[in-house]
Amino acid sequence: MGANIESETMQEFASWCRSFWPQANLAGRRDRLLACVGAGVGLILTEWISRHTLGAANPWFIAPMGASAVLLFAVPASPLAQPWSIIGGNLVAALIGVSCASSIASPGLAAGLAVALAIGAMFPLRCLHPPSGAVALTAVLGGPAVSELGYRFVVYPVLLNSLLLTLLALLINNLAQRSYPHHVPRVPSHGTADRPPSERVGISRADLHAVLADHGELIDISEDDLQEILLQAEMRAHRRRFGALRCADFMAHDVVTVDPDTTCLEALALLQRHRVTALPVTTSAGQLLGIVTLLDLLLPLNHTLAVPADRSAKVQLVMTTNVITARPDDPIEQLVPLFSDGGLHHMPVLDDSERVIGMVTQADLIAAIFRAHIER
């Protein structure tokens, strides 16, 4: 019995020791290079501004700008790296720091109180930014150059440098096609109290919020990102269990299409004859130009219900040109969110030449998922 307890204790101690070794960093070479270039350029500019403001390179101030640069360019998806976090956090911290420095004689007491109050203010203002703690400290202990500036230190160089770093992060991250300010596209609402279809079964946003609240600690990831990661993980697990079901496996191949000069009346007749609710509009070579639905044909050109639709009009006047499409090799897991939460009812499938070679509908998707489950 004693040996078992000793063995369990050793295992727990070994596990605790292993926790000191961090997990592998999954950033690719491209993201690492962007982090280095962005931080380097940003700090060269902020150091130049700080040196001209403070009379010399001030390590007390350059240090928090360096920490901000790491967040903005190395982990731009972090809630701590968003524009309001750096601008609001540094602004609040600088204001509190200067106020404490001017009203409290003891530097140590002023420094500690400045950082504590800055953290306390950043939480409700939703601008928590770790380097801002160092900005508050700099306002108190930054030396004569900072003291002489007084509240001017808040605007120049703190606010100016924060804005400069943020603008540079916006430029570099978006040129590199990284989402910044980071956001996860919201599911379109139907104007009812119902949750999105993807949240009615499985993990919902309310579940995540409750668990994070019970956890009681700040985690450096947004609820939106966490929900998206869980959804993608569920899709991978589904693919591993049921196999890779591709769009080409269940799409309709004999697609009814119309050309742009087809009249609305002719298009309505085609919809009724083939019992479908949408028709791709294509060129003579089959390239997709748009899509026309039953609703498009029933509504008038001004999209009000005051007068009946002009059935003699050409479909090119009522068709939707911004069409969401699929490719034959797209996995079914990629289509499910678009049909469930995205509200799609039909999706043309295109080849590499942008020609319509198939059509996927909600009915096709449901049937494919049902067959995949019963065959297992």
Backbone torsions as a table, in degrees:
resi	resn	phi	psi	omega
1	MET	NA	-47.6	179.2
2	GLY	-62.1	-37.3	179.2
3	ALA	-65.6	-38.3	179.1
4	ASN	-65.0	-42.8	179.5
5	ILE	-63.3	-41.1	179.5
6	GLU	-64.7	-39.0	179.2
7	SER	-65.4	-43.1	178.7
8	GLU	-64.4	-38.2	178.3
9	THR	-63.5	-42.0	179.6
10	MET	-65.9	-38.7	178.7
11	GLN	-65.2	-41.9	178.4
12	GLU	-64.4	-39.4	179.1
13	PHE	-66.2	-41.1	178.6
14	ALA	-64.6	-39.8	178.2
15	SER	-65.1	-39.9	178.5
16	TRP	-64.1	-40.1	178.7
17	CYS	-65.3	-38.7	-180.0
18	ARG	-66.3	-24.8	-178.7
19	SER	-66.9	-16.5	177.7
20	PHE	-72.9	-21.7	-179.5
21	TRP	-88.7	119.2	-173.3
22	PRO	-70.1	160.5	175.5
23	GLN	-69.2	160.0	-180.0
24	ALA	-63.7	140.5	176.1
25	ASN	-82.2	122.1	-174.6
26	LEU	-91.2	5.3	-179.7
27	ALA	-65.1	136.5	178.8
28	GLY	-78.9	173.9	-178.7
29	ARG	-61.7	-38.6	-179.5
30	ARG	-62.3	-46.1	-179.6
31	ASP	-66.6	-35.8	178.4
32	ARG	-66.5	-40.8	178.8
33	LEU	-64.4	-43.1	178.3
34	LEU	-60.8	-39.2	179.5
35	ALA	-62.8	-42.9	-178.7
36	CYS	-67.2	-46.6	-177.8
37	VAL	-65.5	-47.0	-178.6
38	GLY	-62.0	-46.4	-179.6
39	ALA	-65.0	-40.4	-179.3
40	GLY	-63.4	-49.4	-179.8
41	VAL	-64.5	-43.0	-179.3
42	GLY	-61.4	-41.9	-177.4
43	LEU	-75.4	-29.9	174.9
44	ILE	-61.8	-43.1	-179.8
45	LEU	-69.9	-45.0	-178.3
46	THR	-68.2	-33.7	177.7
47	GLU	-65.9	-38.4	-179.7
48	TRP	-64.7	-43.5	178.5
49	ILE	-64.8	-43.6	-177.7
50	SER	-65.1	-39.9	-178.6
51	ARG	-65.8	-38.4	179.2
52	HIS	-75.4	-23.7	178.8
53	THR	-83.1	-45.8	-172.8
54	LEU	-96.6	-3.5	176.5
55	GLY	89.9	-17.3	179.4
56	ALA	-163.0	165.5	176.7
57	ALA	-65.9	118.3	-176.9
58	ASN	-104.2	105.9	-177.4
59	PRO	-61.7	-27.3	179.3
60	TRP	-63.1	-33.6	-177.9
61	PHE	-92.8	-35.1	-179.1
62	ILE	-64.7	-34.5	-177.7
63	ALA	-58.2	-51.4	178.7
64	PRO	-64.8	-31.3	176.9
65	MET	-66.2	-36.4	176.6
66	GLY	-64.4	-41.2	178.1
67	ALA	-65.4	-39.2	177.3
68	SER	-62.9	-39.4	-179.4
69	ALA	-62.8	-38.2	178.3
70	VAL	-61.2	-44.5	-179.8
71	LEU	-65.6	-48.4	-173.3
72	LEU	-67.7	-31.4	-174.5
73	PHE	-108.4	-25.1	-179.7
74	ALA	-93.5	-35.8	179.9
75	VAL	-132.2	62.7	-175.5
76	PRO	-65.6	-14.3	178.1
77	ALA	-82.9	-11.0	-178.1
78	SER	-66.3	138.1	174.4
79	PRO	-58.5	-24.1	-179.4
80	LEU	-79.4	-7.9	-175.7
81	ALA	-109.8	7.4	-176.4
82	GLN	-77.1	158.1	-175.1
83	PRO	-50.9	-46.7	-179.0
84	TRP	-66.9	-29.0	179.6
85	SER	-63.2	-49.4	-178.1
86	ILE	-73.8	-42.8	-177.4
87	ILE	-70.7	-51.8	-179.6
88	GLY	-66.4	-43.1	-179.1
89	GLY	-62.2	-47.5	-179.5
90	ASN	-67.3	-37.5	180.0
91	LEU	-64.7	-47.5	179.7
92	VAL	-63.8	-43.8	-178.5
93	ALA	-64.2	-40.9	180.0
94	ALA	-66.0	-42.9	178.2
95	LEU	-59.9	-46.8	-179.2
96	ILE	-67.2	-40.7	-179.5
97	GLY	-62.4	-46.7	179.3
98	VAL	-64.2	-40.2	179.5
99	SER	-63.1	-43.7	179.2
100	CYS	-66.2	-40.9	-179.1
101	ALA	-63.4	-35.2	-176.9
102	SER	-84.0	-17.2	-175.0
103	SER	-113.8	-12.1	-178.9
104	ILE	-118.8	124.9	-174.3
105	ALA	-71.7	-39.1	-176.8
106	SER	-77.0	118.5	-179.5
107	PRO	-60.4	-40.2	-178.8
108	GLY	-64.6	-45.7	178.8
109	LEU	-64.9	-42.1	-179.8
110	ALA	-63.6	-40.8	-178.7
111	ALA	-65.5	-47.7	-179.9
112	GLY	-62.7	-42.9	-179.4
113	LEU	-68.5	-36.5	-179.7
114	ALA	-61.9	-46.5	-179.5
115	VAL	-66.7	-42.3	-179.7
116	ALA	-62.2	-45.3	-179.7
117	LEU	-68.9	-34.5	178.6
118	ALA	-63.8	-44.3	177.5
119	ILE	-62.6	-44.6	-180.0
120	GLY	-61.1	-33.1	180.0
121	ALA	-80.5	-32.9	-176.2
122	MET	-70.0	-31.3	-179.9
123	PHE	-60.3	-57.2	-178.1
124	PRO	-69.4	-25.6	179.4
125	LEU	-83.8	-0.9	177.7
126	ARG	57.0	39.7	179.4
127	CYS	-130.9	38.6	-180.0
128	LEU	-63.7	122.2	-177.7
129	HIS	-144.1	105.0	-174.0
130	PRO	-48.6	-44.6	179.9
131	PRO	-62.0	-16.9	179.1
132	SER	-64.6	-26.7	175.2
133	GLY	-60.9	-38.3	177.8
134	ALA	-71.0	-30.2	176.1
135	VAL	-64.4	-43.4	177.3
136	ALA	-61.4	-39.6	178.9
137	LEU	-65.6	-40.1	-180.0
138	THR	-63.0	-38.0	-179.7
139	ALA	-61.8	-26.8	-179.0
140	VAL	-93.6	-44.1	-171.3
141	LEU	-110.5	13.1	-174.4
142	GLY	-73.9	-6.3	177.7
143	GLY	98.9	-178.9	-175.4
144	PRO	-59.0	-38.1	-177.3
145	ALA	-61.7	-40.3	179.1
146	VAL	-72.9	-41.1	-179.4
147	SER	-61.7	-40.0	-178.7
148	GLU	-66.2	-30.9	179.8
149	LEU	-69.8	-31.4	-177.7
150	GLY	60.4	-132.3	-177.9
151	TYR	-73.2	-12.6	173.7
152	ARG	-63.6	-26.3	178.3
153	PHE	-59.2	-30.4	-179.0
154	VAL	-64.4	-42.5	-176.6
155	VAL	-84.8	-44.9	-174.3
156	TYR	-139.4	103.8	26.8
157	PRO	-107.2	-5.7	-169.8
158	VAL	-61.8	-57.7	-177.4
159	LEU	-64.0	-42.1	-179.4
160	LEU	-61.6	-46.7	179.8
161	ASN	-66.0	-37.2	178.8
162	SER	-64.2	-43.8	177.9
163	LEU	-64.3	-40.5	-179.3
164	LEU	-63.9	-46.5	178.6
165	LEU	-62.8	-40.4	-179.6
166	THR	-65.1	-44.5	178.3
167	LEU	-62.3	-40.1	178.3
168	LEU	-65.9	-39.1	177.5
169	ALA	-65.3	-40.1	176.7
170	LEU	-61.2	-43.3	-177.9
171	LEU	-67.2	-54.3	-173.6
172	ILE	-68.9	-45.7	-177.5
173	ASN	-65.1	-39.5	-179.2
174	ASN	-76.1	-32.7	173.6
175	LEU	-63.8	-32.4	178.0
176	ALA	-85.8	5.7	178.2
177	GLN	61.5	36.1	171.1
178	ARG	-102.5	136.1	-176.5
179	SER	-66.1	111.3	177.1
180	TYR	-153.9	122.9	-2.8
181	PRO	-57.1	139.6	-173.3
182	HIS	-74.1	134.4	176.6
183	HIS	-155.0	153.1	173.4
184	VAL	-105.7	126.2	-177.9
185	PRO	-53.9	132.5	179.9
186	ARG	-76.5	146.2	175.8
187	VAL	-71.3	130.7	179.7
188	PRO	-61.6	137.1	-178.2
189	SER	-89.1	147.0	176.1
190	HIS	-94.0	6.3	178.3
191	GLY	76.2	20.6	177.6
192	THR	-122.2	175.3	-178.8
193	ALA	-81.7	-7.5	-178.7
194	ASP	-68.0	144.7	173.0
195	ARG	-73.6	159.8	175.5
196	PRO	-57.8	150.6	-177.8
197	PRO	-53.1	-37.8	-177.6
198	SER	-68.4	-16.5	-179.2
199	GLU	-99.9	-4.3	-177.5
200	ARG	-78.8	-24.9	174.9
201	VAL	-126.7	133.2	-179.0
202	GLY	95.0	-153.1	-174.4
203	ILE	-83.5	125.0	179.1
204	SER	-103.6	168.4	176.8
205	ARG	-62.2	-36.6	178.1
206	ALA	-63.9	-37.7	176.8
207	ASP	-61.6	-46.2	179.6
208	LEU	-61.2	-44.6	-178.7
209	HIS	-61.5	-42.4	-178.9
210	ALA	-65.8	-42.9	-179.3
211	VAL	-66.1	-42.9	179.0
212	LEU	-64.4	-36.8	177.6
213	ALA	-66.1	-41.2	178.0
214	ASP	-67.1	-32.6	179.9
215	HIS	-60.8	-37.9	172.2
216	GLY	76.1	8.0	179.2
217	GLU	-126.8	148.4	176.6
218	LEU	-73.3	124.3	177.6
219	ILE	-111.2	133.4	-172.9
220	ASP	-79.6	58.4	174.2
221	ILE	-158.4	140.0	-178.3
222	SER	-78.6	159.4	177.4
223	GLU	-62.4	-36.4	179.1
224	ASP	-61.6	-46.7	-179.8
225	ASP	-64.8	-42.3	-178.8
226	LEU	-62.8	-41.9	178.9
227	GLN	-65.5	-40.1	179.0
228	GLU	-65.4	-40.3	178.5
229	ILE	-63.7	-43.4	178.9
230	LEU	-63.4	-39.9	178.8
231	LEU	-63.7	-43.8	179.4
232	GLN	-65.9	-36.8	177.9
233	ALA	-65.9	-39.7	177.2
234	GLU	-62.6	-38.5	178.3
235	MET	-64.0	-42.3	179.1
236	ARG	-65.2	-39.5	178.6
237	ALA	-64.7	-40.1	177.9
238	HIS	-62.6	-41.8	-179.7
239	ARG	-65.4	-38.6	179.9
240	ARG	-67.3	-34.5	-176.6
241	ARG	-81.5	-42.0	-172.8
242	PHE	-107.8	-0.9	179.8
243	GLY	89.4	168.7	-176.6
244	ALA	-89.3	98.0	177.0
245	LEU	-90.0	118.1	-175.0
246	ARG	-99.3	160.2	-178.7
247	CYS	-56.3	-40.0	-178.7
248	ALA	-62.9	-20.7	-176.9
249	ASP	-74.1	-25.7	-173.3
250	PHE	-132.2	2.4	-179.8
251	MET	-74.6	157.9	172.4
252	ALA	-80.2	133.2	-176.5
253	HIS	-95.8	-32.7	-178.0
254	ASP	-90.9	85.3	-171.9
255	VAL	-93.2	131.9	176.2
256	VAL	-84.1	121.5	-178.8
257	THR	-124.0	166.2	175.5
258	VAL	-133.5	160.2	175.2
259	ASP	-96.5	166.2	-173.8
260	PRO	-60.7	-25.6	-176.2
261	ASP	-88.6	1.2	175.5
262	THR	-64.7	138.2	179.3
263	THR	-79.2	158.8	178.6
264	CYS	-60.2	-37.4	179.7
265	LEU	-64.3	-42.2	178.0
266	GLU	-66.0	-39.8	178.9
267	ALA	-64.3	-40.9	177.6
268	LEU	-61.4	-40.0	179.1
269	ALA	-63.6	-39.1	177.8
270	LEU	-65.3	-41.6	178.1
271	LEU	-60.4	-44.1	-178.8
272	GLN	-68.2	-41.2	-177.6
273	ARG	-65.8	-40.4	-175.0
274	HIS	-98.3	0.6	178.7
275	ARG	54.8	48.2	175.6
276	VAL	-123.0	169.2	-177.0
277	THR	-118.7	2.8	-180.0
278	ALA	-153.5	148.4	179.5
279	LEU	-131.3	122.7	172.2
280	PRO	-66.1	139.9	176.0
281	VAL	-101.6	121.9	-172.2
282	THR	-129.3	164.6	171.4
283	THR	-77.9	176.6	178.2
284	SER	-64.5	-22.7	178.8
285	ALA	-90.4	-1.6	177.2
286	GLY	94.9	1.3	178.5
287	GLN	-71.6	140.6	-176.5
288	LEU	-73.5	129.9	174.8
289	LEU	-107.7	-30.9	-177.7
290	GLY	177.3	-167.7	178.1
291	ILE	-143.9	141.4	179.1
292	VAL	-121.5	130.5	-176.7
293	THR	-110.7	170.5	177.8
294	LEU	-58.8	-40.1	179.9
295	LEU	-65.1	-39.2	177.9
296	ASP	-60.1	-38.3	-175.5
297	LEU	-78.0	-26.5	-178.9
298	LEU	-85.2	-29.5	179.1
299	LEU	-80.7	149.4	175.5
300	PRO	-74.2	173.5	-176.1
301	LEU	-63.6	-27.7	178.9
302	ASN	-89.3	7.5	175.6
303	HIS	55.9	38.4	170.0
304	THR	-123.2	163.5	-178.6
305	LEU	-98.7	17.5	-175.5
306	ALA	-73.4	-33.3	-178.4
307	VAL	-133.0	155.6	179.6
308	PRO	-69.5	159.0	179.7
309	ALA	-68.1	150.7	175.9
310	ASP	-83.4	100.0	-174.5
311	ARG	-70.8	-14.5	179.7
312	SER	-87.2	-7.6	-179.6
313	ALA	-67.9	155.3	178.0
314	LYS	-80.2	148.3	-177.3
315	VAL	-65.8	-22.7	179.5
316	GLN	-63.8	-18.5	178.5
317	LEU	-83.1	-21.8	-175.5
318	VAL	-115.9	-8.0	-175.3
319	MET	-71.9	158.7	173.9
320	THR	-94.3	126.3	-177.7
321	THR	-94.9	-24.1	178.8
322	ASN	-88.7	84.4	-171.2
323	VAL	-102.5	131.7	172.7
324	ILE	-81.8	125.3	-174.9
325	THR	-123.8	170.8	178.5
326	ALA	-128.9	168.4	175.0
327	ARG	-115.4	155.4	-176.7
328	PRO	-57.4	-31.9	-176.6
329	ASP	-90.6	2.1	178.8
330	ASP	-63.8	131.4	178.4
331	PRO	-71.9	154.0	-177.4
332	ILE	-62.0	-30.2	-179.5
333	GLU	-63.6	-27.5	179.7
334	GLN	-74.3	-27.6	-177.7
335	LEU	-85.2	-30.1	-173.6
336	VAL	-54.7	-49.6	-179.2
337	PRO	-61.6	-33.6	-179.0
338	LEU	-67.1	-36.6	-179.4
339	PHE	-83.3	-36.3	-176.5
340	SER	-80.3	-65.0	-177.8
341	ASP	-83.0	-30.5	-177.0
342	GLY	-77.8	-15.0	175.7
343	GLY	79.8	13.3	178.9
344	LEU	-73.3	150.9	176.5
345	HIS	-117.0	-20.1	-177.8
346	HIS	-155.9	148.2	-177.8
347	MET	-144.7	116.4	176.1
348	PRO	-66.8	146.6	177.6
349	VAL	-109.9	126.6	-174.8
350	LEU	-114.5	151.3	172.7
351	ASP	-91.2	-170.9	-176.9
352	ASP	-67.5	-18.3	178.3
353	SER	-94.5	11.1	-179.7
354	GLU	65.7	23.6	176.2
355	ARG	-90.4	143.2	179.5
356	VAL	-74.3	119.2	179.2
357	ILE	-120.5	-0.8	179.9
358	GLY	-173.8	173.9	178.5
359	MET	-144.8	135.7	176.6
360	VAL	-116.3	132.7	177.3
361	THR	-120.1	171.8	176.3
362	GLN	-58.8	-38.9	-180.0
363	ALA	-63.4	-40.6	177.9
364	ASP	-61.7	-41.8	-177.1
365	LEU	-65.8	-46.4	-179.8
366	ILE	-61.9	-44.3	-179.6
367	ALA	-63.5	-40.8	-178.9
368	ALA	-65.0	-43.8	179.9
369	ILE	-65.5	-41.7	179.6
370	PHE	-61.2	-47.5	-179.5
371	ARG	-63.1	-39.8	-179.4
372	ALA	-61.9	-37.4	-178.1
373	HIS	-75.1	-43.8	-176.2
374	ILE	-73.3	-22.8	179.1
375	GLU	-79.2	-11.2	177.6
376	ARG	-94.6	NA	NA
